[in-house]
């Protein structure tokens, strides 16, 4: 296969993990279709910024470094859970924060728990570029999710893309370009898994159809273009 012998590292949340498809997510599709060797660090519920008791993408990256991973390709997501409004909350789980103005002072090993989504996102990107300088990197912005505040997911998603543009990181904008919008009940039920036994899709976690029809065509094309 055309990418046989190439190492793919995968980071992020449940959408990267494949929680709505039995753990068969973006990494598995890419490795099976293209021949990558996959190392998956994505965990359901992960945040880019720190929330006590939740998986932290910063720690996923630190774990990969501790394991001495190499990488030819890196695919990651993150923002779905940062912009979440927990029950009774009026503010998202992780504050948006501000982008930095420069290109120095980043160290993934010194990231503090008080850092915002924006700062942690930049720290993660900079760690990829520092420790895996030859790797091709791709960020995945998720689809329009009916269980997230529409305004917040747009704000956090646009900030992620703004940071990617700053650092020259290619991205796939599924929110804008996949046509998958789970505010629409037919999309919710056709493309996401009934994770909670509600008798309908959960809006968030792609099922097999969600991945195969909406996610993977754009992601696979982007990987091939890197």
KEDRENFI-660144 format. One line per 4 residues: number of its first residue (from 1); their letters; for each residue x, y, z of N, C-alpha, C. Coordinates in steps of 0.001 Angstrom, whole numbers, padded with zeros to 6 digits. Example, Ala and Ser with C-alpha at 12.3 -4.5 7.8 and 13.67 -1.06 7.14 Angstrom:
! residues 2
1> AS> 013190 -005690 007800 012300 -004500 007800 013200 -003300 007800  012850 -002250 007080 013670 -001060 007140 012900 000030 007870
***
This chain:
! residues 226
1> XXXX> 000841 -001196 000000 000000 000000 000000 000880 001252 000000  000327 002340 -000487 001172 003482 -000818 001852 004145 000374  001303 004007 001582 001937 004600 002762 002495 003531 003704  002689 002361 003192 003263 001277 003991 004632 001691 004510
5> XXXX> 004859 001456 005809 006111 001849 006438 006105 003251 006998  005048 004029 006752 004928 005379 007300 004175 005329 008620  004647 006094 009606 004052 006100 010946 003092 007276 011090  001883 006975 011534 000852 007982 011783 000567 008053 013272
9> XXXX> 000697 009248 013841 000290 009490 015223 -001050 010210 015224  -001956 009779 016103 -003302 010330 016176 -003574 010841 017582  -004013 012097 017679 -004295 012734 018962 -005687 013368 018927  -006292 013503 020111 -007551 014216 020179 -008586 013555 021050
13> XXXX> -009848 013673 020638 -010980 013289 021475 -011711 012080 020901  -012963 011908 021297 -013729 010725 020918 -013974 010622 019419  -014008 011757 018729 -014224 011720 017286 -013010 011120 016599  -011816 011459 017054 -010611 010823 016534 -010551 009358 016965
17> XXXX> -010983 009086 018184 -010915 007725 018707 -011838 006766 017958  -013005 007283 017555 -013998 006426 016897 -015043 005896 017847  -015392 006688 018863 -016294 006207 019913 -017669 005815 019391  -018139 006451 018336 -019451 006117 017785 -019420 004992 016765
21> XXXX> -018220 004394 016594 -018066 003359 015574 -017218 002209 016123  -017429 001909 017405 -016740 000788 018031 -015244 000972 018167  -014785 002232 018270 -013361 002500 018381 -012626 002513 017054  -013362 002395 015967 -012763 002415 014626 -012955 003826 014078
25> XXXX> -011915 004621 014190 -012033 006026 013839 -011127 006430 012704  -010785 007697 012681 -010013 008271 011584 -008700 007524 011374  -007999 007216 012462 -006713 006536 012329 -006826 005165 011713  -007839 004413 012121 -008032 003073 011579 -008405 003111 010098
29> XXXX> -009267 004051 009727 -009604 004187 008315 -008348 004492 007495  -007527 005414 007975 -006332 005784 007224 -005322 004645 007168  -005150 003945 008282 -004164 002864 008277 -004630 001701 007406  -005904 001362 007462 -006400 000242 006667 -006473 000575 005172
33> XXXX> -006831 001798 004857 -006976 002165 003447 -005644 002509 002784  -004733 003132 003558 -003512 003657 002948 -002254 002932 003384  -002326 002153 004476 -001183 001354 004871 -000320 001924 005977  -000773 002987 006635 000000 003550 007739 000163 002553 008885
37> XXXX> 001254 002701 009621 001372 002108 010950 000841 003138 011936  -000163 002771 012726 -000895 003723 013561 -000492 003618 015018  -000275 004777 015649 -000179 004883 017103 -001233 005892 017539  -002267 005405 018221 -003421 006247 018569 -003360 006655 020033
41> XXXX> -003318 007976 020266 -003328 008520 021622 -004635 009233 021943  -005514 009372 020971 -006795 010048 021187 -007626 009309 022231  -008339 010072 023060 -009163 009524 024142 -010486 010282 024178  -011582 009574 024354 -012880 010216 024478 -012911 011218 025616
45> XXXX> -013536 012357 025383 -013670 013391 026400 -012495 014332 026521  -011486 014159 025693 -010270 014966 025828 -010549 016435 025521  -009858 017277 026272 -009854 018715 026037 -008470 019154 025582  -008417 020226 024803 -007143 020869 024487 -006627 021576 025726
49> XXXX> -007506 022307 026412 -007172 022933 027676 -007477 022000 028837  -006917 022326 029984 -007007 021426 031145 -008359 021537 031846  -008943 020378 032139 -010110 020270 033023 -009852 019083 033946  -009931 019302 035235 -009629 018247 036209 -010471 017009 035942
53> XXXX> -009825 015857 035943 -010522 014594 035763 -010803 014225 034322  -010410 015060 033370 -010640 014795 031955 -009307 014587 031233  -009354 013775 030181 -008153 013605 029370 -007746 014952 028776  -006433 015136 028660 -005855 016400 028209 -004976 016100 027012
57> XXXX> -005225 016742 025883 -004434 016467 024689 -002959 016775 024941  -002680 017757 025777 -001287 018046 026161 -000621 016801 026723  -001324 016083 027586 -000765 014857 028156 -000616 013757 027116  -001516 013711 026139 -001366 012737 025056 -000051 012969 024318
61> XXXX> 000247 014228 024035 001495 014553 023338 002694 014222 024220  002617 014564 025486 003714 014240 026401 003942 012736 026476  002865 011969 026461 002980 010512 026511 003689 009986 025269  003328 010511 024111 003980 010084 022872 005468 010391 022907
65> XXXX> 005823 011556 023437 007238 011922 023543 007953 011001 024523  007298 010719 025642 007890 009807 026628 008100 008417 026054  007217 008021 025161 007325 006709 024522 008346 006673 023386  008935 007833 023103 009932 007890 022047 009375 007688 020655
69> XXXX> 008131 008112 020448 007494 007910 019148 008213 008682 018032  008199 008110 016864 008555 008815 015642 007271 009059 014865  007314 009953 013907 006097 010252 013146 006444 010725 011753  005775 010147 010772 005802 010672 009415 004590 011569 009166
73> XXXX> 003479 011220 009825 002241 011993 009714 001625 012126 011105  001003 013271 011352 000262 013512 012597 -001110 014055 012215  -002151 013432 012731 -003518 013917 012543 -004112 014138 013929  -004758 015287 014135 -005310 015588 015460 -006557 016440 015334
77> XXXX> -007365 016393 016391 -008480 017316 016514 -008451 017901 017918  -009472 018673 018248 -009579 019275 019569 -010307 020594 019495  -011371 020705 020280 -012205 021875 020540 -013613 021475 020886  -014006 020238 020486 -015364 019754 020731 -015731 019832 022205
81> XXXX> -014828 019401 023081 -015126 019377 024509 -014732 020662 025216  -013796 021401 024651 -013421 022690 025244 -014578 023667 025227  -015357 023656 024141 -016459 024606 024019 -017753 024079 024644  -017679 022901 025262 -018864 022315 025895 -019337 023147 027082
85> XXXX> -020646 023259 027218 -021252 023876 028404 -021741 022744 029307  -021023 022495 030401 -021452 021463 031337 -022788 021834 031958  -023491 020852 032489 -024817 021081 033061 -024795 022214 034070  -025649 023202 033847 -025769 024330 034757 -024736 025418 034561
89> XXXX> -023757 025213 033675 -022694 026193 033474 -023125 027276 032499  -022586 028456 032682 -022835 029553 031752 -021613 029857 030900  -020464 029260 031264 -019230 029441 030516 -018733 028085 030037  -018042 028034 028911 -017532 026753 028415 -016507 026137 029342
93> XXXX> -016288 024836 029160 -015398 024085 030056 -013996 024653 030101  -013496 025166 028984 -012159 025749 028900 -012276 027151 028308  -011699 028169 028953 -011779 029514 028389 -011043 029608 027053  -011574 030397 026143 -010970 030541 024821 -009564 031122 024899
97> XXXX> -009381 032191 025655 -008080 032838 025772 -007676 033552 024499  -006406 033969 024458 -005889 034721 023328 -004732 033990 022669  -004576 034200 021375 -003388 033734 020684 -002176 034549 021130  -001008 033944 021054 000208 034701 021309 000548 035533 020075
101> XXXX> 001383 036534 020278 001764 037397 019166 003019 036915 018457  003843 036114 019130 005123 035737 018548 005252 034262 018265  006501 033846 018131 006831 032483 017740 007848 031847 018678  007924 032323 019912 008913 031781 020848 008290 031593 022225
105> XXXX> 009022 030882 023078 008590 030696 024453 007682 029510 024685  007593 028579 023726 006704 027429 023848 007479 026222 024377  006880 025504 025304 007504 024301 025878 006399 023417 026430  006081 022332 025725 004966 021455 026107 005143 020877 027495
109> XXXX> 006385 020749 027959 006634 020181 029277 006313 021165 030393  006147 022436 030063 005897 023454 031085 004492 024043 031007  003636 023428 030204 002273 023937 030069 001547 023814 031406  000934 024907 031837 000250 024905 033120 -001234 024629 032987
113> XXXX> -001816 024163 034073 -003230 023826 034068 -004126 025050 033913  -003570 026233 034105 -004366 027449 034008 -004449 027980 032580  -003717 027362 031651 -003649 027901 030295 -004947 027667 029533  -005257 028598 028651 -006504 028609 027897 -006457 027651 026724
117> XXXX> -007604 027506 026069 -007679 026721 024840 -006668 027220 023821  -006650 028528 023578 -005785 029070 022532 -004320 028798 022826  -003898 029039 024060 -002488 028830 024387 -002127 027350 024317  -002978 026488 024851 -002676 025057 024800 -002652 024549 023359
121> XXXX> -003546 025046 022518 -003550 024635 021116 -002223 025011 020462  -001751 026216 020726 -000463 026628 020164 000681 025783 020715  000633 025466 022003 001684 024635 022595 001727 023256 021930  000565 022686 021659 000497 021366 021016 001075 021432 019610
125> XXXX> 000664 022427 018843 001167 022584 017480 002677 022782 017485  003161 023611 018397 004603 023875 018460 005378 022626 018875  004800 021813 019740 005453 020553 020118 005561 019627 018922  004504 019539 018127 004570 018724 016911 005713 019199 016013
129> XXXX> 005810 020507 015834 006807 021058 014920 008224 020915 015477  008366 020996 016786 009682 020895 017420 010180 019458 017452  009328 018542 017899 009773 017173 018146 009601 016250 016943  008758 016655 016008 008541 015850 014802 008700 016745 013573
133> XXXX> 009881 017327 013386 010039 018364 012362 009810 017885 010936  009976 016596 010684 009770 016079 009329 008347 015581 009094  007531 015565 010135 006178 015020 010007 005264 015971 009256  004341 015399 008513 003264 016157 007880 002087 016168 008852
137> XXXX> 001575 017359 009148 000604 017553 010218 -000730 017997 009624  -001816 017459 010163 -003159 017806 009672 -004108 017945 010850  -004772 019090 010940 -005797 019323 011971 -007183 019071 011382  -008054 018458 012182 -009422 018167 011760 -010405 018982 012611
141> XXXX> -011105 019918 011983 -012202 020608 012654 -013472 019790 012453  -014186 019444 013517 -015331 018540 013385 -016542 019196 012725  -017529 018353 012450 -018768 018793 011813 -019566 019726 012718  -020625 020289 012178 -021541 021147 012934 -022372 020268 013859
145> XXXX> -022170 020422 015159 -022704 019488 016156 -023924 020064 016862  -025018 019334 016782 -026269 019799 017354 -026325 019797 018864  -025334 019193 019529 -025292 019218 021007 -024247 020191 021525  -023827 021122 020719 -022941 022200 021142 -023600 023519 020785
149> XXXX> -023382 024520 021634 -023875 025856 021327 -023325 026290 019970  -024203 026717 019092 -023790 027020 017726 -022739 028127 017691  -022931 029172 018479 -021988 030284 018473 -020640 029872 019045  -020648 029119 020152 -019385 028723 020782 -018579 027790 019878
153> XXXX> -019226 026842 019247 -018445 025926 018400 -017876 026650 017197  -018555 027682 016730 -017990 028473 015640 -016785 029274 016117  -016900 029874 017296 -015800 030687 017823 -014558 029834 018074  -014731 028703 018748 -013581 027846 019062 -013007 027213 017799
157> XXXX> -013887 026808 016887 -013414 026224 015645 -012640 027222 014795  -013125 028446 014716 -012423 029467 013939 -011095 029827 014587  -011037 029841 015908 -009762 030111 016577 -008747 029014 016267  -009191 027761 016280 -008282 026661 015941 -007724 026846 014535
161> XXXX> -008571 027205 013585 -008101 027403 012217 -007178 028611 012117  -007462 029650 012895 -006605 030839 012894 -005198 030483 013377  -005126 029653 014415 -003822 029220 014918 -003118 028341 013892  -003862 027453 013247 -003260 026638 012191 -002670 027514 011092
165> XXXX> -003390 028550 010681 -002877 029440 009634 -001626 030172 010102  -001615 030588 011354 -000434 031271 011884 000809 030403 011749  000665 029105 012077 001813 028205 012119 001969 027384 010847  001149 027645 009833 001280 026937 008571 000870 025484 008631
169> XXXX> -000135 025169 009468 -000606 023791 009629 -001826 023568 008723  -001776 022617 007805 -002955 022314 006997 -004113 021795 007852  -005314 022002 007380 -006482 021550 008135 -007603 021128 007209  -008504 020318 007780 -009752 019946 007119 -010882 020577 007923
173> XXXX> -011660 021416 007285 -012750 022128 007958 -014068 021418 007660  -014362 020391 008454 -015583 019624 008249 -016822 020440 008615  -016683 021383 009513 -017805 022244 009895 -018339 022977 008665  -017421 023486 007852 -017814 024293 006690 -018001 023484 005424
177> XXXX> -017295 022364 005298 -017182 021722 003988 -017713 020298 003886  -018070 019668 005023 -018517 018271 004930 -019999 018140 004607  -020762 019194 004861 -022209 019113 004691 -022909 018343 005797  -022177 018012 006883 -022764 017243 007985 -023157 018210 009103
181> XXXX> -024450 018333 009312 -024994 019280 010282 -026039 018558 011127  -025677 018212 012359 -026585 017399 013173 -027589 018223 013971  -027687 019519 013674 -028888 020241 014076 -030069 019757 013237  -029785 019202 012072 -030816 018642 011196 -031104 017215 011663
185> XXXX> -032323 016903 012087 -032593 015568 012643 -032214 014420 011722  -032432 014591 010428 -032086 013518 009495 -030584 013255 009471  -029779 014290 009599 -028323 014113 009680 -027929 013503 011022  -028538 013997 012071 -028275 013453 013412 -028447 011944 013436
189> XXXX> -029553 011461 012865 -029865 010033 012956 -029127 009199 011908  -028825 009783 010774 -028139 009033 009717 -026643 008919 009959  -026052 009939 010608 -024589 010029 010630 -023950 009970 012013  -024764 009959 013095 -024167 009817 014426 -024812 008658 015186
193> XXXX> -024073 008151 016134 -024440 006949 016868 -025385 007270 018027  -026274 006355 018338 -027163 006499 019490 -026408 006066 020748  -025520 006939 021209 -024613 006593 022307 -025338 006405 023636  -026482 007037 023802 -027134 007092 025108 -028456 006340 025155
197> XXXX> -028780 005579 024108 -030019 004824 024095 -031252 005690 024010  -031130 006823 023354 -032252 007744 023230 -033160 007405 022048  -032752 006452 021230 -033498 006145 020030 -033233 007100 018892  -032130 007827 018978 -031723 008755 017921 -030219 008977 018020
201> XXXX> -029661 009538 016977 -028238 009863 017006 -027924 010886 018079  -026671 010843 018577 -026306 011749 019678 -025770 013089 019201  -025733 013319 017912 -025301 014568 017272 -023787 014702 017149  -023030 014012 017989 -021599 014277 018133 -020713 013202 017534
205> XXXX> -020994 011922 017834 -020074 010839 017508 -020444 010189 016171  -019612 010378 015135 -019941 009779 013846 -020078 008259 013929  -021077 007740 013262 -021182 006286 013074 -020440 005919 011788  -020564 004680 011330 -019842 004268 010127 -020194 005152 008937
209> XXXX> -021481 005468 008769 -021887 006314 007645 -021313 007713 007785  -021282 008221 009003 -020714 009543 009225 -019255 009618 008810  -018494 008610 009229 -017084 008582 008831 -016932 008377 007328  -017620 007375 006812 -017348 006951 005440 -017894 007910 004390
213> XXXX> -019004 008592 004710 -019605 009493 003733 -019227 010948 003943  -018983 011334 005184 -018779 012759 005486 -017350 013095 005923  -016748 012244 006719 -015418 012541 007263 -014282 012117 006331  -014251 010838 006006 -013060 010285 005370 -012791 010766 003952
217> XXXX> -013790 011045 003124 -013446 011551 001784 -012589 012811 001848  -012955 013755 002729 -012187 014997 002834 -010852 014774 003535  -010858 013945 004588 -009627 013717 005332 -008618 012938 004486  -009066 011890 003823 -008149 011098 002999 -007575 011953 001867
221> XXXX> -008393 012778 001242 -007897 013644 000178 -006859 014619 000718  -007090 015139 001920 -006136 016084 002503 -004820 015397 002836  -004889 014185 003388 -003659 013449 003696 -002861 013206 002425  -003519 012838 001371 -002825 012574 000099 -002184 013836 -000469
225> XX> -002718 014987 -000105 -002213 016249 -000673 -001082 016860 000139  -000787 016302 001340 000233 016886 002197 001621 016796 001573
***
